[in-house]
């Protein structure tokens, strides 16, 4: 079974070809904990079928809510890895302890983390509860350096200082993308734009990230870098 048929059969998606399809999580396992709020999970892999199967198992164990899914091919050679942001905090599965980090390590292994394939897939899951996008918080290291009210900004260009240099962002029509970064692999730029609540763009080497939050109360106002 390929991943399209698999995702349909597990109710993870209704229309794979949609840009940001929304999935009902009511058919998921009742064993859900820890990631009941806002999160995003990005996987760079040369084996998308295997990665999606592994991600589905991971999400069923921890997730409660509705999710969005997107996939696209990245042109060039990139290091396979996974990036997870939970309630505004970047999860460092390589150093953190606990069930969540341990299962992220398993997911990273199944996704082939550390390999450097040519033209890998970027697979993205995100969830923002039932809130509409309200603001974008941009973090440098463990500090929030910019908060943008989406309803008041139709077009914005930003330059954010990070550990290695300047990361550049472009905001238009409620979507934000990274347009410049000092990192070598430029994965953050290749990831494209995000617009849904819970979506994020992360440049790990530069320690800069943008996270879309809902129009309600923010679950977290501090980030572990």
KEPA-652225 format. One record per residue: residue number from 1; residue in one letter; x, y, z negated of N, C-alpha, C in turn. Coordinates in Angstrom, 1 decimal, padded with zeros to 4 digits. Example, Ala and Ser with C-alpha at 12.3 -4.5 7.8 and 13.67 -1.06 7.14 Angstrom:
{1 A {013.2 -005.7 -007.8} {012.3 -004.5 -007.8} {013.2 -003.3 -007.8}}
{2 S {012.8 -002.2 -007.1} {013.7 -001.1 -007.1} {012.9 000.0 -007.9}}
//
This chain:
{1 X {000.8 -001.2 000.0} {000.0 000.0 000.0} {000.9 001.2 000.0}}
{2 X {000.7 002.2 001.0} {001.5 003.4 001.0} {000.9 004.4 000.0}}
{3 X {001.6 005.5 -000.3} {001.2 006.4 -001.3} {-000.1 007.1 -001.1}}
{4 X {-000.4 007.3 000.2} {-001.7 008.0 000.5} {-002.8 007.1 000.0}}
{5 X {-002.8 005.8 000.4} {-003.8 004.9 000.0} {-003.8 004.7 -001.5}}
{6 X {-002.6 004.6 -002.1} {-002.5 004.5 -003.5} {-003.1 005.6 -004.3}}
{7 X {-002.8 006.9 -003.8} {-003.4 008.0 -004.5} {-004.9 008.1 -004.4}}
{8 X {-005.4 007.7 -003.2} {-006.8 007.7 -003.1} {-007.5 006.7 -004.0}}
{9 X {-006.9 005.5 -004.1} {-007.5 004.4 -004.9} {-007.4 004.7 -006.4}}
{10 X {-006.5 005.6 -006.8} {-006.4 005.9 -008.2} {-007.0 007.2 -008.6}}
{11 X {-007.7 007.8 -007.7} {-008.4 009.1 -007.9} {-007.4 010.2 -008.2}}
{12 X {-006.2 010.1 -007.8} {-005.2 011.2 -008.0} {-005.4 012.3 -006.9}}
{13 X {-006.1 011.9 -005.8} {-006.3 012.9 -004.8} {-007.5 012.6 -003.9}}
{14 X {-008.1 013.7 -003.4} {-009.2 013.5 -002.5} {-008.9 013.8 -001.0}}
{15 X {-007.9 014.6 -000.8} {-007.5 014.9 000.6} {-006.0 015.2 000.6}}
{16 X {-005.2 014.3 000.9} {-003.7 014.5 000.9} {-003.3 015.6 001.8}}
{17 X {-004.0 015.9 002.9} {-003.5 016.9 003.8} {-003.8 018.3 003.4}}
{18 X {-004.6 018.4 002.3} {-004.9 019.8 001.8} {-003.6 020.3 001.2}}
{19 X {-003.5 021.6 001.2} {-002.3 022.3 000.6} {-002.2 022.0 -000.9}}
{20 X {-003.3 022.3 -001.6} {-003.3 022.1 -003.0} {-004.6 021.3 -003.5}}
{21 X {-004.7 020.1 -003.1} {-005.9 019.4 -003.5} {-006.0 019.2 -005.0}}
{22 X {-007.2 019.2 -005.6} {-007.4 019.1 -007.0} {-008.0 017.7 -007.3}}
{23 X {-007.5 017.0 -008.3} {-007.9 015.7 -008.6} {-008.7 015.6 -009.9}}
{24 X {-009.6 014.6 -009.9} {-010.3 014.4 -011.2} {-009.5 013.4 -012.0}}
{25 X {-009.3 013.8 -013.3} {-008.6 012.9 -014.2} {-009.5 012.0 -015.0}}
{26 X {-010.8 012.1 -014.8} {-011.7 011.4 -015.7} {-011.5 009.9 -015.5}}
{27 X {-011.0 009.4 -014.4} {-010.8 008.0 -014.1} {-009.5 007.5 -014.7}}
{28 X {-008.7 008.4 -015.2} {-007.4 007.9 -015.8} {-007.6 007.2 -017.1}}
{29 X {-006.5 006.5 -017.5} {-006.5 005.8 -018.8} {-006.9 006.8 -019.9}}
{30 X {-007.5 006.2 -021.0} {-007.9 007.0 -022.1} {-006.7 007.3 -023.0}}
{31 X {-005.6 006.7 -022.8} {-004.4 006.9 -023.6} {-003.7 008.1 -023.1}}
{32 X {-004.1 009.3 -023.6} {-003.5 010.5 -023.2} {-003.1 011.3 -024.4}}
{33 X {-001.9 011.9 -024.3} {-001.4 012.7 -025.4} {-000.3 013.6 -024.9}}
{34 X {000.1 014.6 -025.7} {001.2 015.4 -025.5} {001.1 016.4 -024.4}}
{35 X {000.7 016.1 -023.2} {000.7 017.1 -022.1} {-000.8 017.4 -021.9}}
{36 X {-001.5 017.9 -022.9} {-002.9 018.2 -022.7} {-003.1 019.7 -022.2}}
{37 X {-002.0 020.4 -022.1} {-002.0 021.8 -021.7} {-001.5 022.0 -020.3}}
{38 X {-000.8 023.1 -020.1} {-000.3 023.5 -018.8} {001.0 022.8 -018.5}}
{39 X {001.2 022.2 -017.3} {002.5 021.6 -017.0} {002.6 021.5 -015.5}}
{40 X {003.9 021.4 -015.1} {004.2 021.1 -013.7} {005.3 020.1 -013.7}}
{41 X {005.3 019.2 -012.7} {006.3 018.2 -012.5} {006.7 018.1 -011.0}}
{42 X {008.0 018.4 -010.8} {008.5 018.4 -009.4} {009.5 017.3 -009.3}}
{43 X {009.4 016.5 -008.2} {010.3 015.4 -008.0} {010.9 015.5 -006.6}}
{44 X {012.3 015.5 -006.6} {013.0 015.5 -005.3} {013.5 014.0 -005.1}}
{45 X {013.1 013.4 -004.0} {013.4 012.0 -003.9} {013.5 011.6 -002.4}}
{46 X {014.2 010.5 -002.2} {014.3 010.0 -000.8} {013.3 008.8 -000.7}}
{47 X {012.6 008.4 -001.8} {011.7 007.3 -001.8} {010.3 007.8 -002.4}}
{48 X {009.5 008.6 -001.6} {008.3 009.2 -002.1} {007.3 008.2 -002.6}}
{49 X {007.2 007.0 -001.9} {006.2 006.0 -002.4} {006.5 005.5 -003.8}}
{50 X {007.7 005.2 -004.0} {008.1 004.7 -005.3} {008.0 005.8 -006.4}}
{51 X {008.3 007.0 -006.0} {008.3 008.1 -007.0} {006.8 008.4 -007.4}}
{52 X {005.9 008.4 -006.4} {004.5 008.7 -006.7} {003.9 007.6 -007.6}}
{53 X {004.3 006.3 -007.3} {003.8 005.2 -008.2} {004.3 005.5 -009.6}}
{54 X {005.6 005.8 -009.8} {006.1 006.0 -011.1} {005.5 007.3 -011.8}}
{55 X {005.3 008.3 -011.0} {004.6 009.5 -011.6} {003.2 009.3 -012.0}}
{56 X {002.5 008.4 -011.2} {001.1 008.1 -011.6} {001.1 007.4 -013.0}}
{57 X {002.0 006.5 -013.2} {002.1 005.8 -014.5} {002.4 006.8 -015.6}}
{58 X {003.3 007.7 -015.3} {003.7 008.7 -016.3} {002.5 009.6 -016.7}}
{59 X {001.8 010.1 -015.7} {000.7 011.0 -015.9} {-000.4 010.3 -016.6}}
{60 X {-000.7 009.1 -016.3} {-001.8 008.4 -016.9} {-001.6 008.3 -018.4}}
{61 X {-000.3 008.2 -018.8} {000.0 008.0 -020.2} {-000.2 009.3 -021.0}}
{62 X {000.2 010.4 -020.4} {000.3 011.6 -021.2} {-000.7 012.7 -020.8}}
{63 X {-001.3 012.6 -019.6} {-002.0 013.8 -019.1} {-003.5 013.8 -019.5}}
{64 X {-004.1 014.9 -019.7} {-005.5 015.1 -019.9} {-006.0 016.4 -019.2}}
{65 X {-006.7 016.2 -018.1} {-007.2 017.4 -017.4} {-007.2 017.1 -015.9}}
{66 X {-007.2 018.1 -015.1} {-007.2 018.0 -013.7} {-005.8 018.4 -013.1}}
{67 X {-005.4 017.8 -012.1} {-004.1 018.1 -011.5} {-004.2 018.5 -010.0}}
{68 X {-003.2 019.2 -009.6} {-003.0 019.5 -008.2} {-001.7 018.8 -007.7}}
{69 X {-001.8 018.4 -006.4} {-000.7 017.6 -005.8} {-000.3 018.3 -004.5}}
{70 X {001.0 018.3 -004.3} {001.5 018.7 -003.0} {002.8 018.0 -002.6}}
{71 X {003.1 017.8 -001.4} {004.3 017.2 -000.9} {004.8 017.8 000.3}}
{72 X {006.1 017.9 000.5} {006.7 018.4 001.7} {008.1 017.9 001.8}}
{73 X {008.7 018.0 003.0} {010.0 017.5 003.3} {011.0 018.7 003.2}}
{74 X {012.1 018.5 002.5} {013.1 019.6 002.4} {014.2 019.3 003.4}}
{75 X {014.5 020.3 004.2} {015.5 020.1 005.3} {016.9 020.4 004.8}}
{76 X {017.7 019.3 004.9} {019.1 019.4 004.4} {019.4 018.3 003.4}}
{77 X {020.5 018.4 002.8} {020.9 017.5 001.7} {020.8 018.1 000.4}}
{78 X {020.0 017.4 -000.5} {019.7 017.8 -001.8} {019.9 016.7 -002.8}}
{79 X {020.2 017.1 -004.1} {020.4 016.1 -005.1} {019.0 015.7 -005.6}}
{80 X {018.7 014.4 -005.7} {017.4 013.9 -006.2} {017.4 014.2 -007.7}}
{81 X {016.2 014.7 -008.2} {016.1 015.0 -009.6} {014.6 015.2 -009.9}}
{82 X {014.3 015.4 -011.2} {012.9 015.8 -011.5} {013.0 017.0 -012.4}}
{83 X {012.0 017.9 -012.4} {012.0 019.1 -013.2} {010.5 019.1 -013.8}}
{84 X {010.4 019.2 -015.1} {009.1 019.3 -015.8} {009.1 020.6 -016.7}}
{85 X {008.0 021.3 -016.5} {007.8 022.5 -017.4} {006.5 022.2 -018.1}}
{86 X {006.5 022.2 -019.4} {005.3 021.9 -020.2} {005.0 023.1 -021.1}}
{87 X {003.8 023.7 -020.9} {003.4 024.8 -021.7} {004.4 025.9 -021.7}}
{88 X {005.1 026.2 -020.6} {006.0 027.2 -020.5} {007.5 026.8 -020.8}}
{89 X {007.7 025.6 -021.3} {009.0 025.2 -021.8} {009.6 024.2 -020.8}}
{90 X {010.8 024.4 -020.3} {011.5 023.5 -019.5} {011.9 022.3 -020.3}}
{91 X {011.5 021.1 -019.9} {011.8 019.9 -020.7} {013.2 019.3 -020.2}}
{92 X {014.2 019.3 -021.0} {015.5 018.8 -020.7} {015.5 017.3 -021.1}}
{93 X {015.1 016.4 -020.2} {015.0 015.0 -020.5} {016.3 014.4 -020.7}}
{94 X {017.4 015.0 -020.3} {018.7 014.4 -020.4} {019.3 014.5 -021.8}}
{95 X {018.8 015.5 -022.6} {019.3 015.7 -023.9} {018.2 015.6 -025.0}}
{96 X {016.9 015.8 -024.6} {015.9 015.8 -025.7} {015.6 014.4 -026.1}}
{97 X {015.0 014.3 -027.3} {014.5 013.0 -027.8} {013.0 012.9 -027.8}}
{98 X {012.5 011.7 -028.0} {011.1 011.5 -028.0} {010.5 010.7 -026.8}}
{99 X {009.3 010.3 -027.0} {008.6 009.5 -026.0} {008.6 010.2 -024.6}}
{100 X {008.2 011.4 -024.6} {008.1 012.2 -023.4} {009.4 012.2 -022.6}}
{101 X {010.5 012.6 -023.3} {011.8 012.6 -022.7} {012.3 011.3 -022.2}}
{102 X {012.0 010.2 -023.0} {012.5 008.9 -022.6} {011.7 008.4 -021.3}}
{103 X {010.5 008.7 -021.2} {009.7 008.3 -020.1} {010.1 009.2 -018.8}}
{104 X {010.5 010.4 -019.1} {011.0 011.2 -018.0} {012.3 010.7 -017.4}}
{105 X {013.1 010.1 -018.3} {014.4 009.5 -017.9} {014.1 008.3 -017.0}}
{106 X {013.0 007.5 -017.4} {012.7 006.3 -016.6} {012.2 006.8 -015.2}}
{107 X {011.3 007.9 -015.2} {010.8 008.4 -014.0} {011.9 008.9 -013.1}}
{108 X {012.9 009.6 -013.7} {014.1 010.1 -012.9} {014.8 009.0 -012.3}}
{109 X {015.0 007.9 -013.0} {015.8 006.8 -012.5} {015.0 006.1 -011.3}}
{110 X {013.7 006.0 -011.4} {012.9 005.4 -010.3} {012.9 006.3 -009.1}}
{111 X {013.0 007.6 -009.4} {013.0 008.6 -008.3} {014.4 008.7 -007.6}}
{112 X {015.4 008.0 -008.2} {016.7 008.0 -007.6} {017.5 009.3 -008.0}}
{113 X {017.3 009.8 -009.2} {018.0 011.0 -009.6} {019.5 010.8 -009.5}}
{114 X {020.2 011.8 -009.0} {021.7 011.7 -008.8} {022.1 011.4 -007.4}}
{115 X {021.2 010.8 -006.6} {021.5 010.6 -005.2} {021.5 011.9 -004.4}}
{116 X {022.1 011.9 -003.3} {022.1 013.2 -002.5} {021.7 012.8 -001.1}}
{117 X {020.4 012.6 -000.9} {019.9 012.2 000.4} {019.7 013.3 001.3}}
{118 X {019.6 013.0 002.6} {019.3 014.1 003.6} {017.8 014.1 003.8}}
{119 X {017.3 015.3 003.9} {015.8 015.6 004.1} {015.0 014.8 003.1}}
{120 X {015.2 015.0 001.8} {014.3 014.3 000.9} {012.9 014.9 000.8}}
{121 X {012.1 014.3 000.0} {010.7 014.8 -000.2} {010.7 015.5 -001.5}}
{122 X {009.9 016.6 -001.5} {009.6 017.3 -002.8} {008.2 017.0 -003.1}}
{123 X {007.9 016.3 -004.2} {006.6 016.0 -004.6} {006.3 016.8 -005.9}}
{124 X {005.1 017.5 -005.9} {004.8 018.4 -007.0} {003.4 018.1 -007.6}}
{125 X {003.4 018.0 -008.9} {002.1 017.9 -009.6} {002.1 019.1 -010.5}}
{126 X {000.9 019.6 -010.7} {000.7 020.7 -011.7} {-000.7 020.7 -012.3}}
{127 X {-000.8 021.3 -013.5} {-002.1 021.4 -014.1} {-002.2 022.6 -014.9}}
{128 X {-003.3 023.3 -014.9} {-003.5 024.5 -015.7} {-004.8 024.6 -016.4}}
{129 X {-005.3 023.4 -016.7} {-006.6 023.4 -017.4} {-007.7 023.9 -016.5}}
{130 X {-008.7 024.6 -017.0} {-009.8 025.1 -016.2} {-009.6 026.7 -016.0}}
{131 X {-008.5 027.2 -016.4} {-008.3 028.6 -016.3} {-007.9 029.0 -014.9}}
{132 X {-008.4 030.2 -014.5} {-007.9 030.8 -013.2} {-006.6 031.4 -013.4}}
{133 X {-005.7 031.5 -012.4} {-004.4 032.2 -012.6} {-004.6 033.6 -013.0}}
{134 X {-003.9 034.0 -014.1} {-004.0 035.3 -014.7} {-002.7 036.1 -014.6}}
{135 X {-001.6 035.5 -015.0} {-000.4 036.2 -015.0} {000.8 035.3 -014.7}}
{136 X {001.9 035.9 -014.4} {003.1 035.2 -014.1} {004.2 035.6 -015.1}}
{137 X {004.7 034.7 -015.8} {005.8 035.0 -016.8} {007.1 034.5 -016.2}}
{138 X {008.1 035.4 -016.1} {009.4 035.0 -015.6} {010.4 035.0 -016.8}}
{139 X {011.1 033.9 -016.8} {012.1 033.7 -017.9} {013.5 033.6 -017.4}}
{140 X {014.4 034.2 -018.2} {015.8 034.0 -017.9} {016.4 033.5 -019.2}}
{141 X {016.9 032.2 -019.1} {017.4 031.6 -020.3} {016.2 031.3 -021.2}}
{142 X {016.3 031.7 -022.5} {015.2 031.5 -023.4} {014.4 032.8 -023.7}}
{143 X {014.5 033.8 -022.8} {013.8 035.0 -022.9} {012.8 035.2 -021.8}}
{144 X {011.6 035.8 -022.2} {010.7 036.2 -021.2} {011.1 037.6 -020.8}}
{145 X {011.4 037.8 -019.5} {011.9 039.1 -019.1} {010.9 039.9 -018.2}}
{146 X {009.9 039.2 -017.8} {008.9 039.9 -017.0} {007.5 039.2 -017.1}}
{147 X {006.5 040.0 -017.3} {005.1 039.5 -017.2} {004.3 040.3 -016.2}}
{148 X {003.7 039.6 -015.2} {003.0 040.2 -014.1} {001.6 039.9 -014.2}}
{149 X {000.7 040.9 -014.2} {-000.7 040.7 -014.1} {-001.1 040.5 -012.6}}
{150 X {-001.5 039.2 -012.3} {-001.7 038.9 -010.8} {-002.7 039.8 -010.2}}
{151 X {-003.8 040.2 -011.0} {-004.9 041.0 -010.4} {-004.5 042.4 -010.1}}
{152 X {-003.3 042.8 -010.6} {-002.9 044.2 -010.4} {-001.7 044.3 -009.5}}
{153 X {-001.3 043.2 -008.9} {-000.1 043.2 -008.1} {-000.3 042.4 -006.8}}
{154 X {-000.6 043.0 -005.7} {-000.8 042.3 -004.4} {000.5 042.0 -003.8}}
{155 X {001.5 042.8 -004.0} {002.8 042.6 -003.4} {003.9 043.1 -004.3}}
{156 X {004.8 042.2 -004.6} {005.9 042.6 -005.5} {007.2 041.9 -005.2}}
{157 X {008.3 042.6 -005.2} {009.6 042.0 -005.0} {010.4 042.2 -006.4}}
{158 X {011.0 041.1 -006.8} {011.7 041.1 -008.1} {013.1 040.6 -008.0}}
{159 X {014.0 041.2 -008.8} {015.3 040.6 -009.0} {015.5 040.3 -010.5}}
{160 X {015.9 039.1 -010.8} {016.0 038.7 -012.2} {017.5 038.2 -012.4}}
{161 X {018.1 038.7 -013.4} {019.5 038.3 -013.7} {019.5 037.0 -014.5}}
{162 X {020.2 036.0 -014.0} {020.3 034.7 -014.6} {021.8 034.4 -015.0}}
{163 X {022.0 033.2 -015.4} {023.4 032.8 -015.8} {024.4 032.9 -014.8}}
{164 X {024.0 032.7 -013.5} {025.0 032.7 -012.4} {024.9 034.0 -011.6}}
{165 X {023.8 034.7 -011.7} {023.7 035.9 -010.8} {022.2 036.2 -010.7}}
{166 X {021.8 036.8 -009.5} {020.5 037.3 -009.3} {019.6 036.3 -008.6}}
{167 X {018.4 036.0 -009.2} {017.4 035.3 -008.5} {016.3 036.3 -008.0}}
{168 X {015.9 036.1 -006.8} {014.9 037.0 -006.2} {013.6 036.3 -006.0}}
{169 X {012.5 037.0 -006.3} {011.2 036.5 -006.2} {010.3 037.4 -005.3}}
{170 X {009.4 036.8 -004.6} {008.4 037.6 -003.8} {007.0 037.1 -004.2}}
{171 X {006.2 038.1 -004.6} {004.8 037.8 -005.0} {003.9 038.5 -004.0}}
{172 X {003.0 037.7 -003.4} {001.9 038.3 -002.5} {000.7 037.4 -002.5}}
{173 X {-000.4 038.0 -002.5} {-001.7 037.2 -002.4} {-001.8 036.2 -003.5}}
{174 X {-001.3 036.5 -004.7} {-001.4 035.6 -005.8} {-000.5 034.5 -005.9}}
{175 X {000.4 034.4 -004.9} {001.4 033.3 -004.8} {002.8 033.9 -005.0}}
{176 X {003.7 033.2 -005.7} {005.1 033.6 -005.9} {006.0 032.6 -005.4}}
{177 X {007.1 033.0 -004.8} {008.1 032.2 -004.3} {009.5 032.8 -004.6}}
{178 X {010.5 031.9 -004.6} {011.9 032.4 -004.8} {012.5 032.6 -003.4}}
{179 X {013.0 033.8 -003.2} {013.6 034.1 -001.9} {015.1 034.2 -001.9}}
{180 X {015.7 034.2 -003.0} {017.2 034.3 -003.1} {017.6 033.7 -004.4}}
{181 X {018.7 033.0 -004.4} {019.3 032.4 -005.6} {020.8 032.1 -005.5}}
{182 X {021.5 032.2 -006.6} {023.0 032.0 -006.6} {023.4 030.6 -006.7}}
{183 X {022.4 029.7 -006.8} {022.8 028.2 -007.0} {023.2 027.7 -005.6}}
{184 X {023.9 026.5 -005.7} {024.4 025.9 -004.4} {023.4 025.2 -003.6}}
{185 X {022.5 024.5 -004.2} {021.6 023.6 -003.5} {020.3 024.3 -002.9}}
{186 X {019.9 025.5 -003.5} {018.8 026.3 -003.1} {017.5 025.5 -003.1}}
{187 X {017.4 024.5 -004.0} {016.1 023.7 -004.1} {015.0 024.6 -004.5}}
{188 X {015.2 025.6 -005.4} {014.2 026.5 -005.8} {013.6 027.3 -004.7}}
{189 X {014.4 027.6 -003.7} {013.9 028.4 -002.5} {013.1 027.4 -001.6}}
{190 X {013.6 026.2 -001.4} {013.0 025.2 -000.6} {011.6 024.8 -001.1}}
{191 X {011.4 025.0 -002.4} {010.2 024.5 -003.1} {009.0 025.3 -002.6}}
{192 X {009.2 026.5 -002.0} {008.1 027.3 -001.5} {007.3 028.0 -002.5}}
{193 X {006.1 028.4 -002.2} {005.3 029.3 -003.1} {004.4 028.4 -004.0}}
{194 X {004.1 029.0 -005.2} {003.1 028.3 -006.1} {002.1 029.4 -006.4}}
{195 X {000.8 029.0 -006.6} {-000.3 029.9 -006.9} {-001.3 029.4 -007.9}}
{196 X {-001.2 028.1 -008.2} {-002.2 027.5 -009.1} {-001.7 027.7 -010.6}}
{197 X {-002.7 027.8 -011.5} {-002.3 027.8 -012.9} {-001.5 026.6 -013.3}}
{198 X {-000.4 026.8 -014.0} {000.4 025.7 -014.3} {001.6 025.5 -013.4}}
{199 X {001.5 026.1 -012.2} {002.6 026.0 -011.2} {003.8 026.7 -011.7}}
{200 X {005.0 026.2 -011.3} {006.2 026.9 -011.7} {007.3 026.7 -010.6}}
{201 X {008.2 027.7 -010.6} {009.4 027.6 -009.8} {010.6 027.7 -010.7}}
{202 X {011.5 026.8 -010.6} {012.7 026.7 -011.6} {014.0 026.6 -010.8}}
{203 X {014.9 027.5 -011.2} {016.3 027.4 -010.8} {017.1 026.9 -012.0}}
{204 X {017.4 025.7 -012.1} {018.1 025.2 -013.3} {019.5 025.7 -013.4}}
{205 X {020.3 025.8 -012.4} {021.7 026.3 -012.6} {021.7 027.8 -013.1}}
{206 X {020.8 028.6 -012.6} {020.7 030.0 -012.9} {019.9 030.2 -014.2}}
{207 X {019.2 029.2 -014.7} {018.4 029.3 -015.9} {017.3 030.3 -015.7}}
{208 X {016.6 030.4 -014.6} {015.6 031.3 -014.3} {014.3 030.5 -013.8}}
{209 X {013.2 030.9 -014.3} {011.9 030.2 -013.9} {010.8 031.2 -014.0}}
{210 X {009.8 030.9 -013.1} {008.5 031.7 -013.0} {007.4 030.7 -013.2}}
{211 X {006.5 031.0 -014.1} {005.4 030.1 -014.5} {004.1 030.9 -014.4}}
{212 X {003.1 030.3 -013.7} {001.8 030.9 -013.6} {000.9 030.4 -014.7}}
{213 X {000.4 031.4 -015.5} {-000.4 031.1 -016.6} {-001.9 031.5 -016.4}}
{214 X {-002.8 030.9 -017.1} {-004.2 031.2 -016.9} {-004.6 032.5 -017.5}}
{215 X {-005.9 032.9 -017.3} {-006.3 034.2 -017.8} {-006.8 034.2 -019.2}}
{216 X {-006.6 033.0 -019.9} {-006.9 032.9 -021.3} {-005.7 033.1 -022.1}}
{217 X {-005.7 032.7 -023.4} {-004.6 032.9 -024.3} {-003.5 031.9 -023.9}}
{218 X {-002.3 032.4 -023.9} {-001.1 031.6 -023.5} {-000.8 030.6 -024.6}}
{219 X {-000.6 029.3 -024.3} {-000.2 028.3 -025.3} {001.1 028.5 -025.9}}
{220 X {002.0 029.1 -025.1} {003.4 029.3 -025.6} {004.0 030.6 -025.2}}
{221 X {004.7 031.3 -026.0} {005.3 032.6 -025.7} {006.8 032.6 -025.8}}
{222 X {007.3 031.4 -026.0} {008.8 031.3 -026.1} {009.2 030.0 -025.3}}
{223 X {010.4 030.0 -024.8} {010.8 029.0 -023.9} {012.1 028.4 -024.4}}
{224 X {012.3 027.1 -024.4} {013.6 026.5 -024.7} {014.3 026.4 -023.4}}
{225 X {015.5 027.1 -023.2} {016.2 027.1 -022.0} {017.0 025.8 -021.8}}
//
